[in-house]
Structures are given as C-alpha cells and as structure tokens.
C-alpha cells in the first residue's frame, strides 16, 4: 500500500489524517488479535463457479468494466504492438482477443475453469488462434521464461476489491514473468469508505428478527450484522465525505500489503442518521499509456456488477453537520480459505445527541 489516504467529496479532495507514530502499536495489536473466521466455502467452489456462463455474461454486459479494458487496450494499440501479453484469469478470452487485435505479438490466456475450452473456440472463431494461446491451468502452475512478458492484463477485482484474492495470482505472475519495464493493466486501485443512511433497509433486515411468527429470533441479528451486503446504494443516502483507506500501485505492491489496516475520519455533510458504512473502489489504467482510463464503482458512478459493499453498524448514529466519525478498519484474508475476506471495524462517534464506540467483525464469503 502506498501513498497517503485522501478524503473525496465529489471533485473536492483533502488530506486524510496521517497515522501518528504513537498509533502504530494499537494498529498492530488490532491486526494480531484473534478475530478471523473459518474461511467459509472451500477453494474448489471458486473455480467451479467460473464454469457457469451466467457469471461471464454478467461481466461482459457490465459496460463500465468491459469498455474500460477495451478503451485502455485499443486506444493504446501502439503500446501493444509486437508485445507479449499475459492475461491472468482470462475467462472467455475477451481481454486476450482485445490485446491480439491491438497488435500484440502473442497472448497467453490463462484460465483454470472449464470455460477455457470455450475460450479456445472463441479465439479460433475470431481468427486469432495463431496469436492467442489458451492455457487451462492455475496461474501458479504457469511456466514461462522469466522476464518474457511485456504486459500483464487481468480483471482480478472482486467485491470489496479484494474478495476472491485473485490479485495474489497476478502479483505472482508479475514477479516471475514481467519485464522490469513491463506494464500492469490496470496499474492502480484505491478503496474508499463513507457513512450511509439506510434506515428502511436496516429496519427490514434487522428488526424482522425481533418477532418471527411470535418467536424471539433476536439472537440472529448479530449473525446478520456480520454479513456485509453487496448491493447498489443511492448516492443521495451517503451522508459523509469519503476517505481513501487503501491505495495500491500494482507495479510495486506486495502480497503482504493486501492485508492492511487504516485509520479513517468521516465528516458528516448532512443532518441525518448513519446506519452503515459503504465501501467501493476505483481502478486506473495509466502508467505508460497515451490515453489513460479510470473507472469507479462509487455510488455516484455508473452501475457496475461489483456494486458497493455495505457494513451495517450496531447502533443508528444521529449525526449533525460537521460532526465526525473516526475509526480503524482492518482487512485480512480468511483462513483456511484465503479467497474470503475478514473485515474488522472499530467505530467511534462523539455526537451532540449520542456517543457510540463499537468493534465489529464482518465476513465476506
């Protein structure tokens, strides 16, 4: 993780509060305390799920996602001309074929799921079989000459950016095969968090359990709180500014940096309630490109299949303008399944109407 976090309010950007030296021991303790889950589903579930065409259809129809890659590749064809390209997690091969049509000398499309056979047929149907080789294998098992790849292109992003941990495979390939001056596409990613008013859904999601056909199911509420919601939120319901909690440079970031911890400070810009924290990310295709491309999964941006990630807080917080929420967010891969994500949020609020100090753990499975 590199760079300093920033607050983002529309086009207005301010510096976030830096982590003081005295805070570091507390942050380290939060990461080391036992709060991880059992990891949820097994690893085979991840690969098997990508054999289903419905997933690929959803991703291909995501115009923000697919057009961002298309524009980054085709509008910079001079960068791809006569280059060796590696597509990690190639799926149906769409990015590999974009690269080949942009002039790449050869593209290695690595896909472990059974959709790899379909990718071969699609590559042949488009007359690109001489320049695109589809390899059905795990990226970890790929054998190429060290330093033989000019460009790595991959659509590795998951919910909450890091869910599925496919970025680990991309970084392994970078370290093994990418030339020293090679390109990563995308090359930067940032994660943001903000406060959200969502009283109607919170009531529907949590208060239901107080009375289920005359039975007290309130014990279920804590379990429900641990499960973040992946959904599209209304931008008008965001009631604070946003804080950047992670800033990844894909050319230099290390796998150990993907488990991270950050302090955040959110300033209320509406008099309302905060029922949840909402997170999103953006990605940039920038370094080395004549025509850079950036896309965002923010509530204010155009819809993407990644949507946003909503973390409901235990207490409804009545906020006034200029009041602040401060906290710590810690993110870890799950164990034993590293494709899941565990998130711990310590949230402090000292408002005129209410004070609240919570420490909650969430599991993205």
Order of alpha helices (4+ residues) and beta strands (2+ residues): beta-beta-alpha-alpha-alpha-alpha-alpha-beta-alpha-beta-alpha-beta-beta-alpha-beta-beta-alpha-alpha-beta-beta-beta-beta-beta-beta-beta-beta-beta
